[in-house]
Amino acid sequence: MNKIFRFRFLGIMMFCAMIAVFSVAAMFLWNALMPQIFGLPVLSYWQAAGLVILARILFGGLGSGRLGAFGGRANGVGGGGDERLFHQGNALREKWLNMSEDERVEFVRNHRGFRNNPFFDGQSGGKDAPGTTSQT
């Protein structure tokens, strides 16, 4: 029980130290760049800490069982990004592996909203896509 308490205490202290380091880095970067470039006010330490926490909430989530600052898990599976889509036994992964190259391109177009985007590859586009001819 004493080891568990020490481990949790050490984890909390490391978390606080990381917030402090990122807050100081954010404060220095903000104060060095933003007032001169955009004319924004200088940040205090606590404002920078709030900014770091806000960025973590907006862009990194609230944790949801993930370990590490960038969302990776200890076993390497299910971290941020597309890793969780391609772990073993996933139906989408099996479907992707059994597709031909043309089927993969069509799948990406249909599922990523590129159906009518004239800037995707120059071939998939609407009537006004540059470099394509209208087939009406």
FIRO-370587 format. One record per residue: residue number from 1; residue in three letters; x negated, y negated, z of N, C-alpha, C in turn. Coordinates in steps of 0.001 Angstrom, whole numbers, plus 500000, padded with zeros to 6 digits. Example, Ala and Ser with C-alpha at 12.3 -4.5 7.8 and 13.67 -1.06 7.14 Angstrom:
# FIRO-370587
{k=1, r=ALA, n.east=486810, n.north=505690, n.up=507800, ca.east=487700, ca.north=504500, ca.up=507800, c.east=486800, c.north=503300, c.up=507800}
{k=2, r=SER, n.east=487150, n.north=502250, n.up=507080, ca.east=486330, ca.north=501060, ca.up=507140, c.east=487100, c.north=499970, c.up=507870}
***
This chain:
# FIRO-370587
{k=1, r=MET, n.east=499179, n.north=501186, n.up=500000, ca.east=500000, ca.north=500000, ca.up=500000, c.east=499133, c.north=498747, c.up=500000}
{k=2, r=ASN, n.east=498021, n.north=498808, n.up=500716, ca.east=497134, ca.north=497667, ca.up=500788, c.east=496499, c.north=497384, c.up=499430}
{k=3, r=LYS, n.east=496192, n.north=498450, n.up=498641, ca.east=495611, ca.north=498270, ca.up=497323, c.east=496616, c.north=497628, c.up=496369}
{k=4, r=ILE, n.east=497861, n.north=498009, n.up=496484, ca.east=498898, ca.north=497419, ca.up=495627, c.east=499047, c.north=495934, c.up=495928}
{k=5, r=PHE, n.east=499028, n.north=495599, n.up=497207, ca.east=499134, ca.north=494187, ca.up=497581, c.east=497955, c.north=493390, c.up=497026}
{k=6, r=ARG, n.east=496754, n.north=493944, n.up=497143, ca.east=495571, ca.north=493256, ca.up=496622, c.east=495655, c.north=493080, c.up=495108}
{k=7, r=PHE, n.east=496096, n.north=494129, n.up=494416, ca.east=496220, ca.north=494072, ca.up=492965, c.east=497222, c.north=492995, c.up=492547}
{k=8, r=ARG, n.east=498370, n.north=492956, n.up=493199, ca.east=499380, ca.north=491937, ca.up=492873, c.east=498876, c.north=490541, c.up=493211}
{k=9, r=PHE, n.east=498226, n.north=490411, n.up=494345, ca.east=497689, ca.north=489115, ca.up=494743, c.east=496643, c.north=488642, c.up=493734}
{k=10, r=LEU, n.east=495763, n.north=489559, n.up=493325, ca.east=494751, ca.north=489220, ca.up=492333, c.east=495398, c.north=488837, c.up=491004}
{k=11, r=GLY, n.east=496456, n.north=489531, n.up=490608, ca.east=497163, ca.north=489210, ca.up=489380, c.east=497802, c.north=487835, c.up=489424}
{k=12, r=ILE, n.east=498399, n.north=487500, n.up=490553, ca.east=499015, ca.north=486182, ca.up=490710, c.east=497953, c.north=485092, c.up=490682}
{k=13, r=MET, n.east=496837, n.north=485352, n.up=491334, ca.east=495746, ca.north=484364, ca.up=491332, c.east=495160, c.north=484187, c.up=489928}
{k=14, r=MET, n.east=495019, n.north=485258, n.up=489179, ca.east=494510, ca.north=485167, ca.up=487808, c.east=495500, c.north=484409, c.up=486922}
{k=15, r=PHE, n.east=496780, n.north=484641, n.up=487122, ca.east=497804, ca.north=483924, ca.up=486355, c.east=497718, c.north=482426, c.up=486636}
{k=16, r=CYS, n.east=497606, n.north=482068, n.up=487897, ca.east=497490, ca.north=480645, ca.up=488268, c.east=496210, c.north=480030, c.up=487710}
{k=17, r=ALA, n.east=495119, n.north=480790, n.up=487737, ca.east=493856, ca.north=480289, ca.up=487188, c.east=493961, c.north=480080, c.up=485682}
{k=18, r=MET, n.east=494650, n.north=480989, n.up=484980, ca.east=494826, ca.north=480840, ca.up=483536, c.east=495669, c.north=479611, c.up=483217}
{k=19, r=ILE, n.east=496733, n.north=479389, n.up=483979, ca.east=497561, ca.north=478200, ca.up=483780, c.east=496718, c.north=476946, c.up=483998}
{k=20, r=ALA, n.east=495883, n.north=476957, n.up=485041, ca.east=495043, ca.north=475795, ca.up=485332, c.east=494047, c.north=475533, c.up=484205}
{k=21, r=VAL, n.east=493411, n.north=476585, n.up=483703, ca.east=492423, ca.north=476423, ca.up=482628, c.east=493102, c.north=475930, c.up=481354}
{k=22, r=PHE, n.east=494232, n.north=476538, n.up=480986, ca.east=494943, ca.north=476100, ca.up=479787, c.east=495484, c.north=474684, c.up=479943}
{k=23, r=SER, n.east=495875, n.north=474316, n.up=481158, ca.east=496368, ca.north=472959, ca.up=481391, c.east=495260, c.north=471928, c.up=481217}
{k=24, r=VAL, n.east=494082, n.north=472232, n.up=481747, ca.east=492949, ca.north=471308, ca.up=481588, c.east=492567, c.north=471202, c.up=480114}
{k=25, r=ALA, n.east=492547, n.north=472338, n.up=479411, ca.east=492213, ca.north=472313, ca.up=477983, c.east=493249, c.north=471516, c.up=477197}
{k=26, r=ALA, n.east=494527, n.north=471730, n.up=477498, ca.east=495585, ca.north=470981, ca.up=476803, c.east=495477, c.north=469492, c.up=477107}
{k=27, r=MET, n.east=495178, n.north=469154, n.up=478353, ca.east=495055, ca.north=467746, ca.up=478728, c.east=493900, c.north=467084, c.up=477979}
{k=28, r=PHE, n.east=492744, n.north=467739, n.up=477950, ca.east=491594, ca.north=467157, ca.up=477251, c.east=491851, c.north=467036, c.up=475756}
{k=29, r=LEU, n.east=492415, n.north=468076, n.up=475155, ca.east=492694, ca.north=468017, ca.up=473718, c.east=493727, c.north=466936, c.up=473396}
{k=30, r=TRP, n.east=494789, n.north=466886, n.up=474191, ca.east=495825, ca.north=465873, ca.up=473970, c.east=495235, c.north=464467, c.up=474099}
{k=31, r=ASN, n.east=494529, n.north=464251, n.up=475201, ca.east=494000, ca.north=462909, ca.up=475466, c.east=492911, c.north=462504, c.up=474472}
{k=32, r=ALA, n.east=492227, n.north=463469, n.up=473878, ca.east=491200, ca.north=463143, ca.up=472901, c.east=491793, c.north=462859, c.up=471520}
{k=33, r=LEU, n.east=492920, n.north=463505, n.up=471195, ca.east=493441, ca.north=463398, ca.up=469838, c.east=494712, c.north=462570, c.up=469698}
{k=34, r=MET, n.east=495700, n.north=462862, n.up=470487, ca.east=497026, ca.north=462293, ca.up=470268, c.east=497105, c.north=460773, c.up=470438}
{k=35, r=PRO, n.east=496498, n.north=460177, n.up=471446, ca.east=496599, ca.north=458712, ca.up=471540, c.east=495959, c.north=457998, c.up=470356}
{k=36, r=GLN, n.east=494858, n.north=458527, n.up=469853, ca.east=494178, ca.north=457865, ca.up=468744, c.east=494861, c.north=458121, c.up=467408}
{k=37, r=ILE, n.east=495376, n.north=459326, n.up=467209, ca.east=495979, ca.north=459670, ca.up=465925, c.east=497402, c.north=459141, c.up=465817}
{k=38, r=PHE, n.east=498219, n.north=459404, n.up=466833, ca.east=499645, ca.north=459083, ca.up=466758, c.east=500071, c.north=457963, c.up=467692}
{k=39, r=GLY, n.east=499166, n.north=457452, n.up=468500, ca.east=499518, ca.north=456378, ca.up=469423, c.east=500375, c.north=456838, c.up=470594}
{k=40, r=LEU, n.east=500293, n.north=458118, n.up=470957, ca.east=501069, ca.north=458656, ca.up=472070, c.east=500359, c.north=458379, c.up=473383}
{k=41, r=PRO, n.east=501088, n.north=458399, n.up=474497, ca.east=500445, ca.north=458108, ca.up=475788, c.east=499525, c.north=459240, c.up=476243}
{k=42, r=VAL, n.east=498645, n.north=458915, n.up=477165, ca.east=497711, ca.north=459872, ca.up=477748, c.east=498469, c.north=460737, c.up=478751}
{k=43, r=LEU, n.east=498116, n.north=462042, n.up=478815, ca.east=498774, ca.north=462966, ca.up=479739, c.east=497984, c.north=463111, c.up=481032}
{k=44, r=SER, n.east=498718, n.north=463276, n.up=482133, ca.east=498083, ca.north=463650, ca.up=483395, c.east=497958, c.north=465174, c.up=483441}
{k=45, r=TYR, n.east=497286, n.north=465676, n.up=484466, ca.east=497123, ca.north=467121, ca.up=484604, c.east=498481, c.north=467816, c.up=484707}
{k=46, r=TRP, n.east=499385, n.north=467291, n.up=485510, ca.east=500675, ca.north=467945, ca.up=485735, c.east=501556, c.north=467890, c.up=484493}
{k=47, r=GLN, n.east=501438, n.north=466826, n.up=483718, ca.east=502170, ca.north=466773, ca.up=482458, c.east=501629, c.north=467811, c.up=481481}
{k=48, r=ALA, n.east=500311, n.north=467986, n.up=481456, ca.east=499702, ca.north=469003, ca.up=480597, c.east=500109, c.north=470405, c.up=481046}
{k=49, r=ALA, n.east=500176, n.north=470628, n.up=482364, ca.east=500619, ca.north=471927, ca.up=482873, c.east=502057, c.north=472191, c.up=482454}
{k=50, r=GLY, n.east=502901, n.north=471185, n.up=482537, ca.east=504284, ca.north=471333, ca.up=482084, c.east=504368, c.north=471620, c.up=480600}
{k=51, r=LEU, n.east=503503, n.north=470978, n.up=479827, ca.east=503467, ca.north=471207, ca.up=478387, c.east=503034, c.north=472634, c.up=478067}
{k=52, r=VAL, n.east=502043, n.north=473151, n.up=478786, ca.east=501584, ca.north=474525, ca.up=478580, c.east=502695, c.north=475512, c.up=478930}
{k=53, r=ILE, n.east=503378, n.north=475289, n.up=480035, ca.east=504461, ca.north=476179, ca.up=480445, c.east=505620, c.north=476106, c.up=479449}
{k=54, r=LEU, n.east=505943, n.north=474911, n.up=478982, ca.east=507006, ca.north=474752, ca.up=477993, c.east=506650, c.north=475467, c.up=476688}
{k=55, r=ALA, n.east=505398, n.north=475339, n.up=476255, ca.east=504966, ca.north=476028, ca.up=475037, c.east=505039, c.north=477535, c.up=475212}
{k=56, r=ARG, n.east=504687, n.north=478026, n.up=476386, ca.east=504766, ca.north=479462, ca.up=476654, c.east=506204, c.north=479948, c.up=476598}
{k=57, r=ILE, n.east=507114, n.north=479167, n.up=477152, ca.east=508528, ca.north=479551, ca.up=477128, c.east=509067, c.north=479521, c.up=475701}
{k=58, r=LEU, n.east=508747, n.north=478463, n.up=474961, ca.east=509294, ca.north=478315, ca.up=473614, c.east=508672, c.north=479282, c.up=472609}
{k=59, r=PHE, n.east=507370, n.north=479480, n.up=472668, ca.east=506691, ca.north=480262, ca.up=471657, c.east=506274, c.north=481645, c.up=472115}
{k=60, r=GLY, n.east=506186, n.north=481874, n.up=473412, ca.east=505723, ca.north=483169, ca.up=473887, c.east=506757, c.north=483944, c.up=474651}
{k=61, r=GLY, n.east=507933, n.north=483401, n.up=474841, ca.east=508949, ca.north=484083, ca.up=475617, c.east=508678, c.north=483973, c.up=477103}
{k=62, r=LEU, n.east=509490, n.north=484657, n.up=477866, ca.east=509350, ca.north=484621, ca.up=479319, c.east=508680, c.north=485870, c.up=479864}
{k=63, r=GLY, n.east=508085, n.north=486659, n.up=479000, ca.east=507395, ca.north=487847, ca.up=479472, c.east=508076, c.north=489113, c.up=479007}
{k=64, r=SER, n.east=509259, n.north=489377, n.up=479468, ca.east=510070, ca.north=490547, ca.up=479116, c.east=509272, c.north=491847, c.up=479156}
{k=65, r=GLY, n.east=508470, n.north=492020, n.up=480186, ca.east=507747, ca.north=493260, ca.up=480369, c.east=506448, c.north=493358, c.up=479608}
{k=66, r=ARG, n.east=506076, n.north=492316, n.up=478913, ca.east=504829, ca.north=492353, ca.up=478153, c.east=503681, c.north=491925, c.up=479040}
{k=67, r=LEU, n.east=502516, n.north=492473, n.up=478756, ca.east=501332, ca.north=492108, ca.up=479502, c.east=500429, c.north=491256, c.up=478624}
{k=68, r=GLY, n.east=499698, n.north=490354, n.up=479202, ca.east=498751, ca.north=489550, ca.up=478452, c.east=499377, c.north=488277, c.up=477926}
{k=69, r=ALA, n.east=498531, n.north=487324, n.up=477637, ca.east=499005, ca.north=486018, ca.up=477194, c.east=499588, c.north=486062, c.up=475797}
{k=70, r=PHE, n.east=499180, n.north=487031, n.up=474977, ca.east=499640, ca.north=487063, ca.up=473604, c.east=500617, c.north=488197, c.up=473351}
{k=71, r=GLY, n.east=501162, n.north=488800, n.up=474387, ca.east=502249, ca.north=489747, ca.up=474218, c.east=501849, c.north=491181, c.up=473971}
{k=72, r=GLY, n.east=500575, n.north=491527, n.up=474028, ca.east=500176, ca.north=492906, ca.up=473818, c.east=500419, c.north=493750, c.up=475057}
{k=73, r=ARG, n.east=500747, n.north=495005, n.up=474871, ca.east=500939, ca.north=495900, ca.up=476005, c.east=499673, c.north=496686, c.up=476257}
{k=74, r=ALA, n.east=499593, n.north=497298, n.up=477423, ca.east=498381, ca.north=498005, ca.up=477818, c.east=498079, c.north=499182, c.up=476894}
{k=75, r=ASN, n.east=499130, n.north=499855, n.up=476358, ca.east=498893, ca.north=501002, ca.up=475495, c.east=498753, c.north=500622, c.up=474029}
{k=76, r=GLY, n.east=498816, n.north=499334, n.up=473709, ca.east=498613, ca.north=498882, ca.up=472343, c.east=499826, c.north=498988, c.up=471461}
{k=77, r=VAL, n.east=500951, n.north=499465, n.up=471981, ca.east=502160, ca.north=499622, ca.up=471186, c.east=503182, c.north=498601, c.up=471646}
{k=78, r=GLY, n.east=503870, n.north=498031, n.up=470721, ca.east=504982, ca.north=497157, ca.up=471070, c.east=504584, c.north=495756, c.up=471431}
{k=79, r=GLY, n.east=503458, n.north=495301, n.up=470967, ca.east=503061, ca.north=493926, ca.up=471230, c.east=503844, c.north=492966, c.up=470371}
{k=80, r=GLY, n.east=503352, n.north=491763, n.up=470263, ca.east=504042, ca.north=490778, ca.up=469466, c.east=503907, c.north=491064, c.up=467989}
{k=81, r=GLY, n.east=504687, n.north=490392, n.up=467191, ca.east=504598, ca.north=490499, ca.up=465746, c.east=505185, c.north=491780, c.up=465215}
{k=82, r=ASP, n.east=504612, n.north=492276, n.up=464109, ca.east=505155, ca.north=493427, ca.up=463411, c.east=504723, c.north=494761, c.up=463995}
{k=83, r=GLU, n.east=503880, n.north=494764, n.up=465016, ca.east=503415, ca.north=496027, ca.up=465576, c.east=504573, c.north=496884, c.up=466057}
{k=84, r=ARG, n.east=505576, n.north=496270, n.up=466644, ca.east=506669, ca.north=497056, ca.up=467193, c.east=507532, c.north=497657, c.up=466099}
{k=85, r=LEU, n.east=507475, n.north=497116, n.up=464881, ca.east=508240, ca.north=497681, ca.up=463782, c.east=507601, c.north=498939, c.up=463227}
{k=86, r=PHE, n.east=506308, n.north=499133, n.up=463451, ca.east=505600, ca.north=500208, ca.up=462802, c.east=504996, c.north=501218, c.up=463769}
{k=87, r=HIS, n.east=505576, n.north=501368, n.up=464949, ca.east=505056, ca.north=502399, ca.up=465831, c.east=505631, c.north=503752, c.up=465429}
{k=88, r=GLN, n.east=505020, n.north=504814, n.up=465911, ca.east=505364, ca.north=506161, ca.up=465497, c.east=506817, c.north=506484, c.up=465799}
{k=89, r=GLY, n.east=507505, n.north=507115, n.up=464851, ca.east=508874, ca.north=507544, ca.up=465052, c.east=509914, c.north=506497, c.up=464705}
{k=90, r=ASN, n.east=509506, n.north=505366, n.up=464202, ca.east=510439, ca.north=504313, ca.up=463845, c.east=511023, c.north=504610, c.up=462474}
{k=91, r=ALA, n.east=512345, n.north=504488, n.up=462335, ca.east=513009, ca.north=504796, ca.up=461070, c.east=512569, c.north=503834, c.up=459971}
{k=92, r=LEU, n.east=512364, n.north=502570, n.up=460309, ca.east=511920, ca.north=501590, ca.up=459318, c.east=510521, c.north=501937, c.up=458813}
{k=93, r=ARG, n.east=509665, n.north=502387, n.up=459709, ca.east=508314, ca.north=502778, ca.up=459308, c.east=508355, c.north=503954, c.up=458354}
{k=94, r=GLU, n.east=509178, n.north=504946, n.up=458673, ca.east=509291, ca.north=506114, ca.up=457807, c.east=509834, c.north=505718, c.up=456438}
{k=95, r=LYS, n.east=510826, n.north=504847, n.up=456414, ca.east=511385, ca.north=504379, ca.up=455150, c.east=510319, c.north=503635, c.up=454343}
{k=96, r=TRP, n.east=509557, n.north=502770, n.up=455017, ca.east=508513, ca.north=501983, ca.up=454341, c.east=507439, c.north=502897, c.up=453744}
{k=97, r=LEU, n.east=507021, n.north=503909, n.up=454471, ca.east=505976, ca.north=504802, ca.up=453990, c.east=506422, c.north=505636, c.up=452797}
{k=98, r=ASN, n.east=507723, n.north=505877, n.up=452667, ca.east=508236, ca.north=506683, ca.up=451566, c.east=508626, c.north=505850, c.up=450349}
{k=99, r=MET, n.east=508449, n.north=504521, n.up=450392, ca.east=508809, ca.north=503658, ca.up=449274, c.east=507654, c.north=503520, c.up=448292}
{k=100, r=SER, n.east=508026, n.north=503319, n.up=447023, ca.east=507013, ca.north=502971, ca.up=446028, c.east=506697, c.north=501482, c.up=446181}
{k=101, r=GLU, n.east=505679, n.north=501015, n.up=445460, ca.east=505292, ca.north=499605, ca.up=445557, c.east=506427, c.north=498684, c.up=445092}
{k=102, r=ASP, n.east=507112, n.north=499067, n.up=444028, ca.east=508227, ca.north=498251, ca.up=443527, c.east=509385, c.north=498223, c.up=444528}
{k=103, r=GLU, n.east=509659, n.north=499356, n.up=445151, ca.east=510722, ca.north=499395, ca.up=446158, c.east=510366, c.north=498523, c.up=447362}
{k=104, r=ARG, n.east=509087, n.north=498493, n.up=447733, ca.east=508656, ca.north=497651, ca.up=448850, c.east=508834, c.north=496177, c.up=448524}
{k=105, r=VAL, n.east=508468, n.north=495767, n.up=447307, ca.east=508638, ca.north=494370, ca.up=446906, c.east=510116, c.north=494001, c.up=446930}
{k=106, r=GLU, n.east=510972, n.north=494876, n.up=446400, ca.east=512415, ca.north=494609, ca.up=446399, c.east=512965, c.north=494562, c.up=447827}
{k=107, r=PHE, n.east=512486, n.north=495445, n.up=448680, ca.east=512921, ca.north=495462, ca.up=450074, c.east=512567, c.north=494145, c.up=450771}
{k=108, r=VAL, n.east=511333, n.north=493678, n.up=450565, ca.east=510899, ca.north=492426, ca.up=451184, c.east=511727, c.north=491265, c.up=450655}
{k=109, r=ARG, n.east=511977, n.north=491239, n.up=449345, ca.east=512801, ca.north=490163, ca.up=448778, c.east=514200, c.north=490150, c.up=449384}
{k=110, r=ASN, n.east=514793, n.north=491301, n.up=449534, ca.east=516162, ca.north=491372, ca.up=450040, c.east=516271, c.north=491062, c.up=451524}
{k=111, r=HIS, n.east=515224, n.north=491355, n.up=452276, ca.east=515315, ca.north=491194, ca.up=453723, c.east=514626, c.north=489949, c.up=454252}
{k=112, r=ARG, n.east=513904, n.north=489242, n.up=453462, ca.east=513225, ca.north=488039, ca.up=453916, c.east=513817, c.north=486770, c.up=453321}
{k=113, r=GLY, n.east=514896, n.north=486878, n.up=452562, ca.east=515545, ca.north=485694, ca.up=452033, c.east=514888, c.north=485135, c.up=450786}
{k=114, r=PHE, n.east=514141, n.north=485957, n.up=450043, ca.east=513464, ca.north=485480, ca.up=448845, c.east=514264, c.north=485789, c.up=447581}
{k=115, r=ARG, n.east=515516, n.north=486163, n.up=447702, ca.east=516286, ca.north=486564, ca.up=446530, c.east=516321, c.north=485473, c.up=445473}
{k=116, r=ASN, n.east=516529, n.north=484225, n.up=445879, ca.east=516657, ca.north=483138, ca.up=444928, c.east=515600, c.north=482068, c.up=445119}
{k=117, r=ASN, n.east=514473, n.north=482435, n.up=445673, ca.east=513418, ca.north=481461, ca.up=445920, c.east=512486, c.north=481408, c.up=444711}
{k=118, r=PRO, n.east=512448, n.north=480294, n.up=443998, ca.east=511627, ca.north=480227, ca.up=442793, c.east=510132, c.north=480203, c.up=443083}
{k=119, r=PHE, n.east=509740, n.north=480032, n.up=444325, ca.east=508327, ca.north=479929, ca.up=444648, c.east=507763, c.north=481208, c.up=445228}
{k=120, r=PHE, n.east=508550, n.north=482284, n.up=445253, ca.east=508072, ca.north=483542, ca.up=445842, c.east=506994, c.north=484179, c.up=444976}
{k=121, r=ASP, n.east=507330, n.north=484529, n.up=443717, ca.east=506309, ca.north=485098, ca.up=442847, c.east=506451, c.north=484617, c.up=441401}
{k=122, r=GLY, n.east=507309, n.north=483656, n.up=441154, ca.east=507482, ca.north=483121, ca.up=439815, c.east=508406, c.north=483947, c.up=438956}
{k=123, r=GLN, n.east=508795, n.north=485152, n.up=439419, ca.east=509681, ca.north=485993, ca.up=438629, c.east=511064, c.north=486072, c.up=439245}
{k=124, r=SER, n.east=511144, n.north=486008, n.up=440564, ca.east=512444, ca.north=486064, ca.up=441213, c.east=512887, c.north=484643, c.up=441482}
{k=125, r=GLY, n.east=513868, n.north=484214, n.up=440796, ca.east=514284, ca.north=482841, ca.up=441006, c.east=515636, c.north=482576, c.up=440423}
{k=126, r=GLY, n.east=516105, n.north=481422, n.up=440680, ca.east=517380, ca.north=480991, ca.up=440154, c.east=517217, c.north=480493, c.up=438730}
{k=127, r=LYS, n.east=518222, n.north=479783, n.up=438245, ca.east=518218, ca.north=479289, ca.up=436875, c.east=517086, c.north=478310, c.up=436625}
{k=128, r=ASP, n.east=516726, n.north=477530, n.up=437624, ca.east=515774, ca.north=476439, ca.up=437439, c.east=514377, c.north=476792, c.up=437903}
{k=129, r=ALA, n.east=514069, n.north=478058, n.up=438060, ca.east=512749, ca.north=478436, ca.up=438535, c.east=511701, c.north=478138, c.up=437477}
{k=130, r=PRO, n.east=510596, n.north=477507, n.up=437862, ca.east=509573, ca.north=477196, ca.up=436868, c.east=508946, c.north=478464, c.up=436317}
{k=131, r=GLY, n.east=508771, n.north=478523, n.up=434984, ca.east=508119, ca.north=479663, ca.up=434360, c.east=509020, c.north=480842, c.up=434119}
{k=132, r=THR, n.east=510333, n.north=480716, n.up=434330, ca.east=511251, ca.north=481812, ca.up=434080, c.east=512252, c.north=481390, c.up=433032}
{k=133, r=THR, n.east=512842, n.north=482367, n.up=432385, ca.east=513861, ca.north=482079, ca.up=431394, c.east=515214, c.north=482505, c.up=431949}
{k=134, r=SER, n.east=516218, n.north=481787, n.up=431562, ca.east=517569, ca.north=482092, ca.up=432032, c.east=518112, c.north=483269, c.up=431257}
{k=135, r=GLN, n.east=518679, n.north=484252, n.up=431969, ca.east=519215, ca.north=485448, ca.up=431324, c.east=520720, c.north=485459, c.up=431465}
{k=136, r=THR, n.east=521386, n.north=484546, n.up=430792, ca.east=522839, ca.north=484482, ca.up=430877, c.east=523496, c.north=484956, c.up=429626}
***
